Amino acid sequence: MKKIFILTGEPSGDKLASTLISRLKLENSEIEYLSVGGTHLKKLGIKSIYDLKEITYLGFTSVYILLSVDSPDFTLRVAEEVKKINSNIKTIHYVAPQVWVWRKNRVKKIKKFIDHILLLFEFEKKYFEEENINNTFVGHPLIEINQNNKTIIDNILPKNKKIISIFPGSRNSETNVLLPILLDFIKLMNKKHNEYFFYIHATEENKSLILEHVKKYNFDNIDIVSDENIKSEILSKSIFAVSKSGTVSLQICNFNVPSIIIYKLSFINFMIFKMLVNVKFANIINIINNREIIPELLQKECNADEIYRSVIYFLKNPELMKKQVSECSKSLEGIRSKTSSASEASSILIKYLS
Protein backbone atom coordinates (compact mmCIF):
# COMPACT_ATOMS: atom_id res chain seq x y z
CA MET A 1 0.00 0.00 0.00
CA LYS A 2 1.45 3.37 -1.06
CA LYS A 3 1.75 6.08 1.55
CA ILE A 4 1.11 9.83 1.21
CA PHE A 5 2.43 12.19 3.86
CA ILE A 6 0.39 15.41 4.07
CA LEU A 7 2.14 18.47 5.42
CA THR A 8 0.16 21.57 6.39
CA GLY A 9 1.12 24.60 8.44
CA GLU A 10 -2.11 26.52 9.06
CA PRO A 11 -5.88 25.90 9.38
CA SER A 12 -6.48 27.07 5.79
CA GLY A 13 -4.01 24.50 4.47
CA ASP A 14 -5.52 21.79 6.66
CA LYS A 15 -8.97 22.54 5.25
CA LEU A 16 -7.67 22.59 1.68
CA ALA A 17 -5.82 19.30 2.15
CA SER A 18 -8.87 17.59 3.67
CA THR A 19 -11.03 18.49 0.67
CA LEU A 20 -8.43 17.07 -1.70
CA ILE A 21 -7.92 13.87 0.34
CA SER A 22 -11.69 13.33 0.62
CA ARG A 23 -11.82 13.33 -3.16
CA LEU A 24 -8.73 11.13 -3.47
CA LYS A 25 -10.24 8.54 -1.13
CA LEU A 26 -13.18 8.22 -3.50
CA GLU A 27 -10.81 7.65 -6.42
CA ASN A 28 -8.43 5.24 -4.67
CA SER A 29 -9.06 3.53 -1.34
CA GLU A 30 -5.70 1.70 -1.37
CA ILE A 31 -3.68 4.57 0.05
CA GLU A 32 -2.26 5.04 3.54
CA TYR A 33 -2.05 8.54 4.98
CA LEU A 34 0.01 10.30 7.62
CA SER A 35 0.03 14.01 8.26
CA VAL A 36 1.15 17.04 10.11
CA GLY A 37 -2.32 18.53 10.01
CA GLY A 38 -5.23 19.90 11.98
CA THR A 39 -8.88 19.29 12.78
CA HIS A 40 -10.09 18.81 9.20
CA LEU A 41 -7.63 16.01 8.39
CA LYS A 42 -8.28 14.47 11.80
CA LYS A 43 -11.99 14.21 10.95
CA LEU A 44 -10.98 12.04 7.98
CA GLY A 45 -9.31 9.62 10.38
CA ILE A 46 -5.80 10.59 9.34
CA LYS A 47 -3.17 10.25 12.06
CA SER A 48 -1.26 13.44 12.74
CA ILE A 49 2.27 13.32 14.13
CA TYR A 50 4.22 16.24 15.52
CA ASP A 51 7.39 14.84 17.06
CA LEU A 52 10.23 15.78 14.70
CA LYS A 53 12.09 12.50 15.20
CA GLU A 54 8.92 10.52 14.56
CA ILE A 55 8.23 12.53 11.43
CA THR A 56 11.71 11.87 10.05
CA TYR A 57 11.88 8.19 10.93
CA LEU A 58 8.30 6.96 10.69
CA GLY A 59 7.02 9.40 8.13
CA PHE A 60 9.56 9.06 5.36
CA THR A 61 10.79 5.47 5.52
CA SER A 62 8.04 4.25 3.20
CA VAL A 63 6.43 7.39 1.83
CA TYR A 64 5.75 7.54 -1.89
CA ILE A 65 4.42 11.10 -2.09
CA LEU A 66 4.91 14.14 0.11
CA LEU A 67 1.97 16.50 -0.36
CA SER A 68 2.85 19.90 1.07
CA VAL A 69 -0.01 22.39 1.28
CA ASP A 70 0.32 26.18 1.42
CA SER A 71 2.43 27.83 4.21
CA PRO A 72 5.50 27.86 1.91
CA ASP A 73 8.00 29.18 4.46
CA PHE A 74 7.39 26.01 6.50
CA THR A 75 6.21 23.32 4.08
CA LEU A 76 8.70 24.00 1.28
CA ARG A 77 11.57 24.01 3.76
CA VAL A 78 10.49 20.56 4.94
CA ALA A 79 10.01 19.35 1.34
CA GLU A 80 13.57 20.38 0.54
CA GLU A 81 14.91 18.39 3.49
CA VAL A 82 12.77 15.35 2.61
CA LYS A 83 14.16 15.34 -0.92
CA LYS A 84 17.66 15.26 0.56
CA ILE A 85 16.73 12.30 2.79
CA ASN A 86 15.15 10.35 -0.06
CA SER A 87 15.26 11.71 -3.61
CA ASN A 88 12.81 9.00 -4.76
CA ILE A 89 9.92 10.55 -2.82
CA LYS A 90 7.67 12.52 -5.15
CA THR A 91 7.10 16.03 -3.84
CA ILE A 92 3.89 17.79 -4.82
CA HIS A 93 3.07 21.25 -3.51
CA TYR A 94 -0.51 22.54 -3.44
CA VAL A 95 -0.89 26.36 -3.61
CA ALA A 96 2.08 28.08 -5.19
CA PRO A 97 3.99 30.63 -3.14
CA GLN A 98 3.08 34.10 -4.32
CA VAL A 99 6.15 34.59 -6.50
CA TRP A 100 4.18 37.17 -8.48
CA VAL A 101 4.09 39.33 -5.37
CA TRP A 102 7.71 38.95 -4.29
CA ARG A 103 10.78 36.68 -4.31
CA LYS A 104 10.54 35.60 -7.95
CA ASN A 105 13.98 34.03 -7.55
CA ARG A 106 12.32 31.46 -5.26
CA VAL A 107 11.04 29.67 -8.40
CA LYS A 108 14.60 28.65 -9.36
CA LYS A 109 15.11 27.16 -5.89
CA ILE A 110 11.78 25.29 -5.91
CA LYS A 111 12.81 23.57 -9.13
CA LYS A 112 15.49 21.62 -7.24
CA PHE A 113 13.15 19.77 -4.89
CA ILE A 114 9.49 20.03 -6.07
CA ASP A 115 8.30 17.55 -8.70
CA HIS A 116 4.93 19.17 -9.36
CA ILE A 117 3.15 22.31 -8.22
CA LEU A 118 -0.63 22.78 -8.15
CA LEU A 119 -1.75 26.32 -8.97
CA LEU A 120 -4.87 28.13 -7.79
CA PHE A 121 -4.58 30.86 -10.45
CA GLU A 122 -3.99 30.34 -14.15
CA PHE A 123 -1.87 33.49 -14.49
CA GLU A 124 0.73 31.84 -12.21
CA LYS A 125 1.64 29.26 -14.87
CA LYS A 126 4.06 31.52 -16.72
CA TYR A 127 6.31 31.92 -13.68
CA PHE A 128 6.82 28.16 -13.33
CA GLU A 129 6.87 27.30 -17.02
CA GLU A 130 9.76 29.73 -17.47
CA GLU A 131 11.77 27.37 -15.23
CA ASN A 132 10.29 24.18 -16.74
CA ILE A 133 8.65 23.19 -13.45
CA ASN A 134 5.77 20.72 -13.80
CA ASN A 135 2.61 22.60 -12.90
CA THR A 136 -1.15 22.30 -13.21
CA PHE A 137 -3.83 24.96 -12.80
CA VAL A 138 -6.47 23.34 -10.56
CA GLY A 139 -8.61 26.37 -9.71
CA HIS A 140 -9.45 27.93 -6.37
CA PRO A 141 -11.68 25.92 -3.98
CA LEU A 142 -12.99 29.04 -2.25
CA ILE A 143 -15.06 29.89 -5.33
CA GLU A 144 -16.78 26.52 -5.39
CA ILE A 145 -20.15 26.31 -3.64
CA ASN A 146 -21.11 22.83 -2.51
CA GLN A 147 -24.86 22.62 -2.87
CA ASN A 148 -24.87 19.21 -1.12
CA ASN A 149 -23.79 20.73 2.20
CA LYS A 150 -26.44 23.42 2.51
CA THR A 151 -27.46 23.97 6.12
CA ILE A 152 -30.81 25.45 7.12
CA ILE A 153 -30.08 28.32 9.52
CA ASP A 154 -33.25 30.43 9.27
CA ASN A 155 -34.26 29.35 12.78
CA ILE A 156 -31.06 30.75 14.33
CA LEU A 157 -30.88 34.04 12.43
CA PRO A 158 -31.81 37.27 14.23
CA LYS A 159 -35.18 38.65 13.20
CA ASN A 160 -35.49 42.01 11.47
CA LYS A 161 -31.71 42.45 11.28
CA LYS A 162 -29.40 42.89 8.31
CA ILE A 163 -26.29 40.71 8.49
CA ILE A 164 -22.72 41.96 8.15
CA SER A 165 -19.97 39.33 8.10
CA ILE A 166 -16.65 40.03 9.80
CA PHE A 167 -13.41 38.15 8.95
CA PRO A 168 -10.57 38.94 11.41
CA GLY A 169 -8.20 36.27 10.03
CA SER A 170 -7.18 32.75 11.03
CA ARG A 171 -3.77 33.50 12.50
CA ASN A 172 -3.72 34.57 16.16
CA SER A 173 -1.22 37.33 15.35
CA GLU A 174 -3.53 39.03 12.85
CA THR A 175 -6.65 38.37 14.94
CA ASN A 176 -5.07 40.10 17.95
CA VAL A 177 -4.35 43.18 15.82
CA LEU A 178 -7.50 43.39 13.71
CA LEU A 179 -10.28 42.23 16.04
CA PRO A 180 -10.07 45.14 18.53
CA ILE A 181 -10.30 47.53 15.56
CA LEU A 182 -13.28 45.64 14.17
CA LEU A 183 -15.05 45.60 17.53
CA ASP A 184 -14.56 49.35 17.83
CA PHE A 185 -16.07 49.66 14.34
CA ILE A 186 -19.12 47.66 15.50
CA LYS A 187 -19.37 49.94 18.52
CA LEU A 188 -19.54 52.94 16.17
CA MET A 189 -22.18 51.22 14.07
CA ASN A 190 -24.31 50.49 17.12
CA LYS A 191 -24.27 54.13 18.22
CA LYS A 192 -26.13 55.28 15.11
CA HIS A 193 -27.73 52.16 13.69
CA ASN A 194 -29.70 49.35 15.28
CA GLU A 195 -30.67 47.33 12.19
CA TYR A 196 -27.47 45.27 11.86
CA PHE A 197 -26.27 41.97 13.29
CA PHE A 198 -22.60 41.03 13.04
CA TYR A 199 -21.25 37.50 12.57
CA ILE A 200 -17.55 37.00 13.23
CA HIS A 201 -16.18 34.15 11.11
CA ALA A 202 -13.71 32.10 13.15
CA THR A 203 -11.74 28.87 12.82
CA GLU A 204 -11.96 26.15 15.45
CA GLU A 205 -8.39 27.10 16.38
CA ASN A 206 -9.02 30.81 17.06
CA LYS A 207 -12.64 30.78 18.21
CA SER A 208 -11.73 30.95 21.91
CA LEU A 209 -9.33 33.83 21.28
CA ILE A 210 -12.06 35.77 19.47
CA LEU A 211 -14.48 35.06 22.32
CA GLU A 212 -11.98 36.56 24.80
CA HIS A 213 -11.93 39.80 22.82
CA VAL A 214 -15.71 39.95 22.35
CA LYS A 215 -16.36 39.43 26.08
CA LYS A 216 -14.77 42.82 26.75
CA TYR A 217 -17.69 44.46 24.94
CA ASN A 218 -21.31 44.40 26.00
CA PHE A 219 -22.75 43.65 22.58
CA ASP A 220 -26.03 41.86 22.00
CA ASN A 221 -25.80 41.85 18.20
CA ILE A 222 -22.69 39.73 17.68
CA ASP A 223 -22.20 36.00 17.26
CA ILE A 224 -19.12 33.89 16.49
CA VAL A 225 -19.38 31.06 13.96
CA SER A 226 -16.76 28.40 13.19
CA ASP A 227 -18.74 25.61 11.53
CA GLU A 228 -17.83 25.75 7.82
CA ASN A 229 -21.32 25.04 6.49
CA ILE A 230 -22.97 27.56 8.80
CA LYS A 231 -20.32 30.16 7.92
CA SER A 232 -21.11 29.73 4.22
CA GLU A 233 -24.83 30.12 4.84
CA ILE A 234 -24.27 33.20 7.02
CA LEU A 235 -22.12 34.75 4.29
CA SER A 236 -24.71 34.01 1.62
CA LYS A 237 -27.28 35.97 3.66
CA SER A 238 -24.96 38.91 4.39
CA ILE A 239 -25.48 42.33 2.85
CA PHE A 240 -21.84 43.33 3.39
CA ALA A 241 -18.50 41.99 4.64
CA VAL A 242 -15.40 43.45 6.25
CA SER A 243 -12.46 41.13 5.75
CA LYS A 244 -8.77 40.93 6.42
CA SER A 245 -6.66 40.80 3.29
CA GLY A 246 -6.39 37.25 1.99
CA THR A 247 -7.95 34.63 -0.25
CA VAL A 248 -11.13 34.55 1.86
CA SER A 249 -12.13 37.62 -0.15
CA LEU A 250 -12.64 35.27 -3.12
CA GLN A 251 -15.27 33.37 -1.15
CA ILE A 252 -16.97 36.65 -0.27
CA CYS A 253 -17.01 37.64 -3.95
CA ASN A 254 -18.33 34.21 -4.92
CA PHE A 255 -21.38 34.78 -2.72
CA ASN A 256 -21.96 38.14 -4.43
CA VAL A 257 -21.39 40.04 -1.20
CA PRO A 258 -19.84 43.54 -1.45
CA SER A 259 -16.93 44.17 0.89
CA ILE A 260 -13.92 46.17 1.96
CA ILE A 261 -10.47 44.80 2.79
CA ILE A 262 -8.40 45.69 5.86
CA TYR A 263 -4.91 44.85 7.07
CA LYS A 264 -2.28 46.19 9.42
CA LEU A 265 1.40 45.36 9.96
CA SER A 266 3.98 46.84 12.28
CA PHE A 267 5.69 49.90 10.76
CA ILE A 268 8.97 48.04 10.22
CA ASN A 269 7.30 45.01 8.63
CA PHE A 270 5.22 47.24 6.40
CA MET A 271 8.29 49.12 5.15
CA ILE A 272 10.03 45.82 4.40
CA PHE A 273 6.89 44.63 2.62
CA LYS A 274 6.74 47.81 0.51
CA MET A 275 10.37 47.39 -0.56
CA LEU A 276 9.95 43.76 -1.59
CA VAL A 277 6.54 43.53 -3.24
CA ASN A 278 6.00 43.69 -6.99
CA VAL A 279 2.30 44.61 -6.92
CA LYS A 280 0.29 47.71 -6.08
CA PHE A 281 -2.53 46.05 -4.17
CA ALA A 282 -3.07 43.63 -1.30
CA ASN A 283 -6.24 41.95 -2.57
CA ILE A 284 -6.13 39.29 -5.31
CA ILE A 285 -9.16 40.70 -7.17
CA ASN A 286 -7.46 44.10 -7.35
CA ILE A 287 -4.16 42.49 -8.34
CA ILE A 288 -5.79 40.54 -11.19
CA ASN A 289 -7.43 43.74 -12.50
CA ASN A 290 -4.54 46.06 -11.64
CA ARG A 291 -6.99 48.53 -10.13
CA GLU A 292 -8.95 48.91 -6.91
CA ILE A 293 -12.30 47.20 -7.29
CA ILE A 294 -12.55 46.33 -3.59
CA PRO A 295 -11.43 49.20 -1.31
CA GLU A 296 -8.34 48.46 0.77
CA LEU A 297 -7.86 50.08 4.17
CA LEU A 298 -4.26 49.36 5.09
CA GLN A 299 -2.00 50.55 7.90
CA LYS A 300 -3.11 54.01 9.13
CA GLU A 301 -6.40 53.71 7.26
CA CYS A 302 -7.10 50.46 9.05
CA ASN A 303 -8.96 52.00 11.97
CA ALA A 304 -12.52 51.93 13.28
CA ASP A 305 -13.44 55.39 11.97
CA GLU A 306 -12.28 54.72 8.39
CA ILE A 307 -13.94 51.31 8.33
CA TYR A 308 -17.18 52.84 9.58
CA ARG A 309 -17.08 55.62 6.97
CA SER A 310 -16.38 53.17 4.15
CA VAL A 311 -19.06 50.69 5.15
CA ILE A 312 -21.75 53.36 5.61
CA TYR A 313 -20.81 54.94 2.27
CA PHE A 314 -21.44 51.63 0.51
CA LEU A 315 -24.62 50.87 2.43
CA LYS A 316 -26.01 54.26 1.45
CA ASN A 317 -25.09 53.71 -2.21
CA PRO A 318 -26.54 50.38 -3.40
CA GLU A 319 -25.44 51.07 -6.99
CA LEU A 320 -21.79 51.00 -5.85
CA MET A 321 -22.31 47.64 -4.15
CA LYS A 322 -23.97 46.27 -7.27
CA LYS A 323 -21.10 47.51 -9.46
CA GLN A 324 -18.47 45.91 -7.21
CA VAL A 325 -20.30 42.57 -7.18
CA SER A 326 -20.57 42.62 -10.98
CA GLU A 327 -16.87 43.37 -11.49
CA CYS A 328 -15.80 40.73 -8.97
CA SER A 329 -18.03 38.15 -10.63
CA LYS A 330 -16.31 38.73 -13.97
CA SER A 331 -12.89 38.33 -12.33
CA LEU A 332 -13.83 35.00 -10.74
CA GLU A 333 -14.70 33.46 -14.10
CA GLY A 334 -11.01 33.59 -14.99
CA ILE A 335 -9.93 31.47 -12.02
CA ARG A 336 -12.55 28.72 -11.97
CA SER A 337 -11.46 25.14 -12.63
CA LYS A 338 -13.17 22.95 -15.24
CA THR A 339 -14.51 20.60 -12.57
CA SER A 340 -13.34 21.31 -9.02
CA SER A 341 -9.99 22.10 -7.46
CA ALA A 342 -10.05 18.82 -5.50
CA SER A 343 -10.83 16.75 -8.60
CA GLU A 344 -8.12 18.38 -10.68
CA ALA A 345 -5.55 18.02 -7.89
CA SER A 346 -6.44 14.41 -7.08
CA SER A 347 -6.00 13.43 -10.73
CA ILE A 348 -2.39 14.64 -10.56
CA LEU A 349 -1.72 12.64 -7.40
CA ILE A 350 -3.22 9.52 -8.97
CA LYS A 351 -0.92 9.87 -11.99
CA TYR A 352 2.13 9.93 -9.71
CA LEU A 353 0.83 7.00 -7.66
CA SER A 354 0.38 4.90 -10.79
N, C-alpha and C positions, 0 to 999 in steps of 0.2 A: 504493500500500500504506500503510495507516494505521499510525502508530507509537505504541507505549506506552512511556513512560519509568517504570521501577520504581525507587522510592527507599526504601531500607531503612537502618537505622542500627545494628542489632545482629544477632547470629546468629539469634535467635528470629524476627525479622522477615524475615530472608533465607530461613529455612526455610518460614515461612508463605507468603511470596510465591511460592516455587518450587512449592509444592503447588497454589496457585491458577493459576499460569501453565501448569503441566503439564496441568491440566484445560482451560484456555482454548485451548491448542494443539490439543486434541482437537476442540473445538467450531469453531475457526476457524484455519486454517493460514495465512491471508493477513494476518498481522500481523507487523510488525517490532518488535523489542524492543531497548531500551538500559536500562542500570541503573547505579545505585550500589548494589552488592550484595556478596554473599559467595560462599562455596563452593557452596551449594545452587543458586543461580541460574547460577553458572559451569558446573555440571554439565549444565545445560539448553542450553548453548551460547550463553548470552546475554552479550554484551560488557559489561564493567563499566568505567566511566570515573570517574576521581577528580580530574582536574585541573579546578579551578573554572571556568577560562575555557572549557575544552572542554565542560564541562557546560552552561554558559550559551549558548554559540554553537552547538555541534553538537546538543546535546540538545533544545533547545526551538525550533529553527527550523521543524521540521516535525512536532512532536509533537501528537497528537490528544488523548491522555489521559495525565495524570500520576497514577500509582498510588503513593501514599505509604503505607507499611506500618509501623504501630507507632511507637516512639521519637518521641512527639509533640513533645518539645522541639526536636528536630532537623528531622524531616520536615515538620511543619506550618509551621515557620518558612520552609522552602524553598518549600513550596506557596504560601504567601502572596506570596513574591517572584515566583514563576513567574506567578501570576495578574496581578501588576502588569506583567510583561513582555509577556504575551499573555493577555488576558481570554477569548479564544476556547478556550483549552485547558481541557478538562474535568478537574476535580480530584476524585479519588475517594480517600478515606482508609479504610484497612482496619485495624480495631481502634481503637475510640474511646478518647480519653484518659479517664482515670478521673475524670470530672467529679463522679461520685457520692461520691468520696473527698475531693476538694478542688477549688478553683478553678472553681466552677460558673459564674462569670462568663465563663470561657473559651468557653462555648458561643456566647455572643453574638458573640464575635470570630471564631470558626470560620465562622459564617454568611456572613461577608463574602467568603470565598475558597475554601470547600469546596462542591462541587456535590452530593456524595453521600457518606454515611458508612456503613460496613459494621460492624455491631455483633456482638460475640461473645455478649452477654447480652441477653435480651429485656427485662429490667427497665430497661435503659438507654434504651429508646425514648422514654420520657416526657420525659427531659431535652432531647432534640433536637426532639421534636414540639412542645414548648412554644415553641420558636423557629422552627418551620416549616422545619426543615432536613431535606432528603430523607435518609431513612435506611432501612436494611433489616437485620433480624435474620438473620444467616447461620449462627449456631451456632458452637461452639468446636471447632476441629480436634483439640485435645488429648484430646477424649473420643470420638474416632473410632478404632476399631481396624481396621487394614487387614489382612484375613485373607490377601490375596494376597501379602503381603511377609513371611510367617512364615519365620523362619530357624531351622534345627535347631542347637541349641547344646549338646545333652546331652553331646556328646563333649568339650566344653571346660569343663564345670562341675566344681567340686571335689566329690569324693566324700564322702559322710557329713557334709556341712556344710549348715547353714541359711543362706540368703542374706539379707543386709540391704543395701538400696540406699541410697546416700548421694548427695545432690544439693547441691553447694557453690555453685551459681550459674554463670551464663555470663559475667558481667562479671568482669574481672580484679580490680577493686576489691573486690567482695564475696567472691570466691574467696580473696584474700589475707587477709581478715579471718576468714572462716568455716572455711576448711580446717584451719588449725592447731588450732582448737577441736575440730573433728570428728576429727582424727587423735589428739588427746589422749583423746577419748571412746573411740575404738577401742582405745587403749592400756589404758584402764580395763577395757574389756570383756575384753580378752585376759588380764588378770591373774586373772580369776575364771571365765572361760568359754572353752572351746576348741572349741565346736560351731558357731561362726559364721564366715562368709566375707563380706567387705565389697566391694561393687562401687561404685566412684566413677563417677558419670555425668558425662562431660565433653563439651565441644564440640570440634570440630577446632581451634578458635581457642585454647582454654585448656588443651588436653591437656598440652602441654609444661610449662606453669606448674604444673599439678597434680602432674606427675611430679617436678618440682624439690622440691616440699614433701614428697612421699611418700618420696623418697630419704633424707631426714633420719631416717627411722624404719626400724627393721629388722623390718618386718612380712613375714610369709610368707602372710598371709590377706587380702591386698588386691589388687585388680586395677582398672585404669582402662579404661573403655569409652567410645568416641565414636561408633561406628557406630550409626546410628539404629535399624536393625532389631534389632541385637544388644541394644541398650539396652532396647528394648521387651520382648524375650524375657526378659532378665535381670529386669526389673521384674515381669513376670508370674509369675516363679518365686520372688519375694521374699516373706518372711514379714513384713517390716516395712521402713519407709523413714524416713529423717531428711532433711528437705528444707528448703532456704532458702525464705522466704516468696516466693510468686509463683505464676503460673498452672500451673507444672509439677505443683503439688499436685492439679490436676484430673486429670492423666494418672495419677497415683498412685491417686487414688480410682477412676478408671475401670477399673483393673486389680484392684480390690477388695483393695488393700493398705493396712493400717492404718499410720498415720504420726504424727509430730509435726512441727511447724513451728518453724524458728529464724530469727532475724535480729538483726543488730547494727549500729547506726549510731554515729557519734561523738556525744558528749553534746550538743554544740551543734545538730547536725543533727536529733537526736532531739527536742529541745525545740521546734525550729521545726516539725518534723513534727506534734508533739502539738498545737501551736497552730492548725495549718492544717487538719487532717483533720476530716472530718465523720462518721467511723465509729469503732466501738469496737475493731474487730479488724483484723488484718493479712491474714488468709487469706480468700479469696473464698467458700469454703464457709461459714465462720463469719459472714461479712458477709451472705450471702444469708439465713441462718437467724437472724441477730441473736443468736447465742449460740455458745459455744465447743464445737464438735463435735470439732475437731482441736486438741489442746493447742498453745499458742503460747509458745515460750520466747524472749522478746525482751530485748534489752539486758543487764542484770545476770544475768538468768536464762539467757541464752545462754552457757553455760559447760559444760565437759566433765562436771563432776559432776552438774549438773541434767539434762543430756541422758541421761547414764547412768542416773540414778534413774528418769527418765520411761520410757525404753525398757524397762528391766528390769521396771518395774511393769506395763506392758502385756503383756510376754512371759509374765509369771507369771499374768496374768488374761485368758485367751483370750476370756471372755465380753465383756470391754470392747472387745477388738479386733473381735469380731463385731458388737457394737452400733454402733461407729463406722463400719464398712464399710456396714452397713445404712442408717444415716442419710445417709451420703455418697451412696450409690446413689440414694436418693430425691431428693436435691438435684440430681443430675446430670440427671435426667429433665426438669427444667425449663429446661435450657439446651442441649438437643440440637436440631439442625436437622432439617428434614423429610427431607432427602437427605444432603448433606454440606456442610460450610462452603465448600469449594472450588467445588462445583457452584452453590450459591446465589450466591456472590460473582461467579463467572464469568458468570452469567446477567445480572447488573447491568452488567458491563462490555460485554457483547455488545449490550445495549440502547443504551448510549451510542455504541458504535461504528456502530450501524446508523441 
